[in-house]
Structure formats: C-alpha cells, structure tokens
C-alpha cells in the first residue's frame, strides 16, 4: 500500500508559505495517496509552493491532484506556484495547460517573490 509520505513532504517556510515537495511518479497510485493531503492543504493554506524537482512523471490524475487545490487556494484569494519541474514533467504541464493555471518557476527566489507579491 502506498502512503502519502512516500510521495509528499510538507514544511512551513517563513512568511506563511507552505512548501510541498512531491517525488517519484505521480500516477494514479500516487494521486490516490496524496489527494486528501493536497485537498487539505488547498483548503487551509493561502500560499503554497509545490516543488516538483524529484518528480519523474505526472499522469492526468496527478495533474488533478495539483489543479483542484490550486483552484481552491485561488478562490480563497491565495496563490500556488510550481517549482523546478524536470523537462519531461514541464512538457506535460505545458501540453495540458496546467502552466496557465499555476505558474511554473525554475528559481526558488522567483517563486517566493511571486507568492509574496
């Protein structure tokens, strides 16, 4: 059985920013393991940084695990940004249009600046 901790770690950064680090293949199995936590983050946090540096693949259900909380956060007046996706993952984000919903950054300082704007 896959657990949330296998795919997701969470930490609080200064300024009330929640950093979520995803890892591995975010496919149907991983999405099932992280959905509840991601939705809780979406419902309780206003500024969220999703670090994708250690994600090798994102399936459609994995995209949903990002988009649903992003929309919830945005609806509550908050912001979510994606950080450091690998080239293949960034291509998936671009082709699926996720990058038009959630900004993608390759530099931590730029991502933090957007969250603090």
N, CA, C and O of each residue as an XYZ file, in Angstrom:
468
protein
N       0.838     -1.187      0.000
C       0.000      0.000      0.000
C       0.882      1.250      0.000
O       1.853      1.335      0.752
N       0.536      2.208     -0.844
C       1.292      3.444     -0.935
C       0.776      4.441      0.090
O      -0.431      4.584      0.289
N       1.724      5.135      0.744
C       1.354      6.116      1.752
C       1.676      7.521      1.248
O       2.496      7.710      0.350
N       1.017      8.477      1.841
C       1.232      9.875      1.486
C       2.705     10.239      1.612
O       3.255     10.906      0.736
N       3.351      9.806      2.695
C       4.738     10.167      2.961
C       5.697      9.655      1.895
O       6.795     10.189      1.747
N       5.303      8.642      1.164
C       6.115      8.112      0.074
C       6.277      9.129     -1.048
O       7.312      9.166     -1.714
N       5.262      9.948     -1.256
C       5.211     10.861     -2.399
C       5.219     12.338     -2.022
O       5.436     13.184     -2.889
N       4.988     12.672     -0.758
C       4.767     14.061     -0.373
C       5.372     14.358      0.985
O       5.166     13.616      1.945
N       6.125     15.453      1.057
C       6.548     16.000      2.345
C       6.138     17.461      2.361
O       6.028     18.105      1.318
N       5.917     17.966      3.549
C       5.388     19.314      3.714
C       6.199     20.034      4.774
O       6.566     19.452      5.794
N       6.477     21.314      4.523
C       7.163     22.129      5.527
C       6.679     23.570      5.432
O       6.237     24.027      4.378
N       6.771     24.268      6.548
C       6.387     25.677      6.589
C       7.632     26.523      6.390
O       8.635     26.341      7.080
N       7.561     27.451      5.442
C       8.643     28.398      5.192
C       8.290     29.724      5.847
O       7.125     29.969      6.162
N       9.288     30.584      6.054
C       8.987     31.904      6.618
C       7.957     32.651      5.768
O       7.895     32.479      4.550
N       7.167     33.467      6.421
C       6.173     34.271      5.729
C       4.874     33.546      5.452
O       4.071     34.004      4.639
N       4.653     32.419      6.118
C       3.392     31.703      5.954
C       3.266     30.944      4.649
O       2.156     30.712      4.170
N       4.394     30.553      4.068
C       4.381     29.778      2.829
C       4.500     28.303      3.170
O       5.373     27.904      3.940
N       3.623     27.499      2.595
C       3.676     26.052      2.764
C       4.388     25.465      1.558
O       3.962     25.650      0.418
N       5.478     24.755      1.825
C       6.224     24.091      0.747
C       5.870     22.611      0.759
O       6.013     21.920      1.767
N       5.400     22.148     -0.401
C       5.063     20.745     -0.575
C       6.047     20.179     -1.591
O       6.124     20.658     -2.722
N       6.792     19.168     -1.188
C       7.734     18.520     -2.099
C       7.137     17.187     -2.524
O       6.887     16.308     -1.700
N       6.913     17.055     -3.829
C       6.423     15.790     -4.379
C       7.605     15.017     -4.938
O       8.619     15.607     -5.309
N       7.473     13.692     -4.998
C       8.580     12.890     -5.539
C       8.050     11.604     -6.163
O       6.985     11.098     -5.810
N       8.838     11.104     -7.100
C       8.503      9.849     -7.761
C       7.590     10.065     -8.955
O       7.542     11.145     -9.542
N       6.879      9.024     -9.290
C       5.897      9.057    -10.381
C       4.539      9.408     -9.790
O       3.999      8.658     -8.977
N       3.995     10.535    -10.194
C       2.694     10.957     -9.676
C       1.637     10.443    -10.663
O       1.101     11.175    -11.495
N       1.376      9.150    -10.518
C       0.416      8.448    -11.371
C      -0.851      8.192    -10.556
O      -1.054      8.815     -9.513
N      -1.693      7.288    -11.021
C      -2.966      7.017    -10.332
C      -2.746      6.552     -8.888
O      -3.466      6.976     -7.984
N      -1.756      5.682     -8.671
C      -1.465      5.204     -7.320
C      -1.039      6.341     -6.406
O      -1.549      6.478     -5.294
N      -0.105      7.153     -6.876
C       0.395      8.266     -6.070
C      -0.716      9.289     -5.835
O      -0.862      9.807     -4.727
N      -1.497      9.580     -6.872
C      -2.587     10.545     -6.724
C      -3.549     10.091     -5.635
O      -4.011     10.899     -4.830
N      -3.848      8.801     -5.612
C      -4.722      8.266     -4.572
C      -4.135      8.458     -3.183
O      -4.861      8.667     -2.212
N      -2.806      8.385     -3.101
C      -2.134      8.531     -1.810
C      -2.033      9.984     -1.358
O      -2.010     10.247     -0.156
N      -1.971     10.939     -2.298
C      -1.750     12.337     -1.914
C      -2.988     13.228     -1.995
O      -2.979     14.334     -1.453
N      -4.040     12.778     -2.652
C      -5.218     13.626     -2.871
C      -5.767     14.257     -1.592
O      -5.977     15.469     -1.551
N      -6.000     13.473     -0.567
C      -6.582     14.001      0.665
C      -5.694     15.089      1.251
O      -6.173     16.164      1.612
N      -4.392     14.804      1.344
C      -3.470     15.802      1.922
C      -3.428     17.073      1.074
O      -3.449     18.180      1.612
N      -3.368     16.916     -0.252
C      -3.332     18.078     -1.143
C      -4.610     18.904     -1.006
O      -4.559     20.134     -1.010
N      -5.748     18.235     -0.884
C      -7.010     18.959     -0.722
C      -7.077     19.679      0.624
O      -7.639     20.770      0.712
N      -6.512     19.081      1.671
C      -6.444     19.748      2.973
C      -5.551     20.983      2.894
O      -5.877     22.031      3.450
N      -4.432     20.853      2.203
C      -3.530     21.992      2.011
C      -4.272     23.093      1.250
O      -4.204     24.266      1.616
N      -4.976     22.702      0.191
C      -5.737     23.669     -0.599
C      -6.791     24.394      0.213
O      -7.058     25.572     -0.020
N      -7.388     23.699      1.159
C      -8.452     24.290      1.956
C      -7.983     25.090      3.149
O      -8.769     25.831      3.739
N      -6.705     24.957      3.523
C      -6.237     25.628      4.737
C      -5.071     26.587      4.523
O      -4.831     27.446      5.371
N      -4.345     26.466      3.423
C      -3.163     27.289      3.194
C      -3.437     28.331      2.116
O      -4.186     28.079      1.172
N      -2.825     29.504      2.264
C      -3.063     30.575      1.288
C      -1.919     30.741      0.297
O      -2.133     31.220     -0.816
N      -0.710     30.354      0.685
C       0.436     30.479     -0.220
C       1.184     29.148     -0.216
O       1.736     28.720      0.798
N       1.183     28.509     -1.386
C       1.722     27.145     -1.483
C       2.731     27.060     -2.616
O       2.479     27.505     -3.735
N       3.870     26.483     -2.298
C       4.938     26.219     -3.245
C       5.039     24.714     -3.427
O       5.314     23.990     -2.470
N       4.818     24.239     -4.644
C       4.910     22.798     -4.928
C       6.234     22.545     -5.634
O       6.422     22.966     -6.775
N       7.148     21.862     -4.965
C       8.458     21.541     -5.537
C       8.348     20.221     -6.302
O       8.053     19.176     -5.721
N       8.589     20.285     -7.603
C       8.473     19.112     -8.478
C       9.823     18.567     -8.922
O       9.891     17.722     -9.815
N      10.884     19.041     -8.310
C      12.237     18.665     -8.742
C      12.450     17.152     -8.778
O      13.155     16.655     -9.657
N      11.863     16.419     -7.851
C      12.078     14.972     -7.762
C      10.922     14.149     -8.321
O      10.765     12.972     -7.995
N      10.111     14.790     -9.173
C       9.005     14.093     -9.837
C       9.460     13.717    -11.241
O       9.890     14.573    -12.014
N       9.362     12.434    -11.564
C       9.825     11.962    -12.876
C       8.696     11.868    -13.897
O       8.956     11.802    -15.098
N       7.445     11.861    -13.434
C       6.306     11.694    -14.331
C       5.044     12.168    -13.627
O       4.903     11.990    -12.417
N       4.122     12.773    -14.377
C       2.820     13.161    -13.827
C       1.742     12.687    -14.788
O       1.726     13.077    -15.956
N       0.841     11.843    -14.294
C      -0.304     11.369    -15.078
C      -1.468     12.336    -14.888
O      -1.386     13.264    -14.084
N      -2.543     12.115    -15.627
C      -3.699     13.014    -15.552
C      -4.269     13.105    -14.144
O      -4.649     14.192    -13.708
N      -4.338     11.992    -13.424
C      -4.841     12.056    -12.044
C      -3.882     12.826    -11.146
O      -4.311     13.467    -10.187
N      -2.592     12.769    -11.448
C      -1.611     13.562    -10.716
C      -1.792     15.044    -10.973
O      -1.658     15.861    -10.062
N      -2.099     15.391    -12.218
C      -2.375     16.788    -12.550
C      -3.586     17.285    -11.759
O      -3.598     18.407    -11.251
N      -4.587     16.438    -11.668
C      -5.796     16.790    -10.910
C      -5.442     17.054     -9.438
O      -6.029     17.934     -8.809
N      -4.500     16.306     -8.899
C      -4.071     16.485     -7.509
C      -3.408     17.840     -7.279
O      -3.285     18.290     -6.140
N      -2.984     18.485     -8.355
C      -2.394     19.817     -8.271
C      -3.441     20.886     -8.594
O      -3.536     21.896     -7.896
N      -4.214     20.664     -9.638
C      -5.160     21.674    -10.124
C      -6.293     21.939     -9.133
O      -6.640     23.095     -8.895
N      -6.869     20.896     -8.556
C      -8.015     21.085     -7.646
C      -7.622     21.956     -6.449
O      -8.319     22.929     -6.162
N      -6.526     21.640     -5.736
C      -6.167     22.526     -4.626
C      -5.739     23.920     -5.091
O      -5.966     24.900     -4.381
N      -5.125     24.023     -6.270
C      -4.731     25.339     -6.790
C      -5.955     26.216     -6.988
O      -5.938     27.395     -6.633
N      -7.002     25.661     -7.543
C      -8.238     26.426     -7.753
C      -8.886     26.799     -6.419
O      -9.418     27.898     -6.268
N      -8.839     25.889     -5.464
C      -9.386     26.180     -4.134
C      -8.625     27.333     -3.491
O      -9.227     28.259     -2.948
N      -7.307     27.269     -3.556
C      -6.461     28.325     -2.981
C      -6.749     29.656     -3.672
O      -6.923     30.680     -3.012
N      -6.797     29.637     -4.990
C      -7.069     30.858     -5.749
C      -8.438     31.431     -5.386
O      -8.596     32.645     -5.259
N      -9.413     30.560     -5.224
C     -10.762     31.002     -4.855
C     -10.828     31.641     -3.483
O     -11.742     32.414     -3.194
N      -9.856     31.318     -2.633
C      -9.782     31.894     -1.291
C      -8.835     33.097     -1.248
O      -8.514     33.602     -0.172
N      -8.387     33.559     -2.436
C      -7.515     34.725     -2.506
C      -6.049     34.420     -2.307
O      -5.256     35.330     -2.064
N      -5.672     33.155     -2.405
C      -4.275     32.760     -2.231
C      -3.589     32.477     -3.549
O      -4.132     32.740     -4.622
N      -2.372     31.930     -3.452
C      -1.573     31.632     -4.633
C      -0.866     30.292     -4.473
O      -0.497     29.888     -3.370
N      -0.688     29.614     -5.609
C       0.132     28.410     -5.669
C       1.087     28.577     -6.836
O       0.709     29.095     -7.888
N       2.327     28.138     -6.650
C       3.293     28.109     -7.740
C       3.975     26.745     -7.762
O       4.086     26.066     -6.741
N       4.427     26.365     -8.951
C       5.168     25.119     -9.128
C       6.642     25.457     -9.309
O       6.983     26.446     -9.958
N       7.506     24.643     -8.740
C       8.937     24.914     -8.753
C       9.727     23.750     -9.341
O       9.472     22.589     -9.020
N      10.661     24.062    -10.183
C      11.694     23.163    -10.711
C      11.214     21.840    -11.304
O      11.761     20.789    -10.969
N      10.210     21.865    -12.172
C       9.846     20.576    -12.782
C      10.956     20.107    -13.728
O      11.611     20.921    -14.378
N      11.156     18.801    -13.797
C      12.085     18.251    -14.777
C      11.516     18.530    -16.171
O      10.324     18.795    -16.328
N      12.380     18.465    -17.166
C      11.989     18.835    -18.533
C      10.740     18.078    -19.004
O       9.816     18.691    -19.540
N      10.703     16.759    -18.812
C       9.578     15.947    -19.258
C       8.302     16.336    -18.515
O       7.235     16.423    -19.123
N       8.400     16.570    -17.217
C       7.240     16.966    -16.414
C       6.770     18.352    -16.841
O       5.565     18.591    -16.928
N       7.683     19.253    -17.105
C       7.290     20.590    -17.547
C       6.555     20.531    -18.884
O       5.617     21.295    -19.114
N       6.976     19.634    -19.756
C       6.287     19.462    -21.043
C       4.848     18.996    -20.811
O       3.929     19.470    -21.480
N       4.650     18.086    -19.884
C       3.296     17.624    -19.542
C       2.464     18.791    -19.000
O       1.297     18.943    -19.361
N       3.061     19.607    -18.140
C       2.356     20.761    -17.589
C       1.965     21.738    -18.697
O       0.873     22.304    -18.671
N       2.849     21.934    -19.662
C       2.591     22.869    -20.755
C       1.506     22.338    -21.689
O       0.557     23.053    -22.011
N       1.645     21.082    -22.125
C       0.689     20.492    -23.068
C      -0.713     20.414    -22.458
O      -1.710     20.616    -23.150
N      -0.778     20.124    -21.177
C      -2.082     20.008    -20.506
C      -2.681     21.360    -20.124
O      -3.852     21.433    -19.752
N      -1.894     22.422    -20.212
C      -2.374     23.742    -19.858
C      -2.298     24.077    -18.384
O      -2.752     25.145    -17.974
N      -1.739     23.196    -17.584
C      -1.628     23.454    -16.146
C      -0.792     24.714    -15.899
O      -1.058     25.460    -14.957
N       0.207     24.947    -16.736
C       1.062     26.124    -16.547
C       0.313     27.440    -16.746
O       0.815     28.497    -16.364
N      -0.875     27.388    -17.336
C      -1.686     28.607    -17.468
C      -2.552     28.832    -16.229
O      -3.098     29.918    -16.034
N      -2.674     27.803    -15.398
C      -3.461     27.876    -14.172
C      -2.552     28.128    -12.969
O      -2.872     28.919    -12.081
N      -1.407     27.432    -12.962
C      -0.447     27.531    -11.866
C       0.906     27.920    -12.467
O       1.450     27.174    -13.282
N       1.458     29.076    -12.078
C       2.742     29.495    -12.625
C       3.862     28.500    -12.316
O       3.892     27.888    -11.249
N       4.778     28.354    -13.269
C       5.921     27.454    -13.136
C       7.189     28.289    -13.068
O       7.402     29.171    -13.900
N       8.030     28.013    -12.078
C       9.307     28.716    -11.914
C      10.436     27.698    -11.767
O      10.236     26.578    -11.296
N      11.627     28.125    -12.184
C      12.806     27.259    -12.051
C      13.754     27.751    -10.967
O      14.748     27.097    -10.654
N      13.438     28.906    -10.401
C      14.289     29.529     -9.408
C      13.480     29.776     -8.132
O      12.396     30.357     -8.180
N      14.011     29.336     -7.002
C      13.292     29.463     -5.733
C      12.985     30.918     -5.405
O      11.871     31.225     -4.979
N      13.937     31.812     -5.590
C      13.715     33.217     -5.247
C      12.580     33.822     -6.068
O      11.767     34.584     -5.545
N      12.526     33.482     -7.356
C      11.461     33.998     -8.225
C      10.102     33.443     -7.788
O       9.108     34.168     -7.760
N      10.071     32.170     -7.451
C       8.822     31.542     -6.995
C       8.347     32.188     -5.695
O       7.163     32.487     -5.542
N       9.271     32.401     -4.764
C       8.900     33.026     -3.492
C       8.439     34.464     -3.698
O       7.503     34.919     -3.041
N       9.099     35.183     -4.615
C       8.701     36.560     -4.900
C       7.265     36.602     -5.436
O       6.492     37.487     -5.070
N       6.912     35.652     -6.298
C       5.541     35.627     -6.815
C       4.536     35.340     -5.705
O       3.457     35.932     -5.676
N       4.882     34.439     -4.796
C       3.979     34.127     -3.699
C       3.826     35.311     -2.740
O       2.778     35.483     -2.117
N       4.870     36.116     -2.628
C       4.836     37.256     -1.712
C       4.307     38.535     -2.346
O       4.144     39.543     -1.659
N       4.038     38.506     -3.648
C       3.563     39.722     -4.348
C       2.130     40.031     -3.992
O       1.569     41.011     -4.484
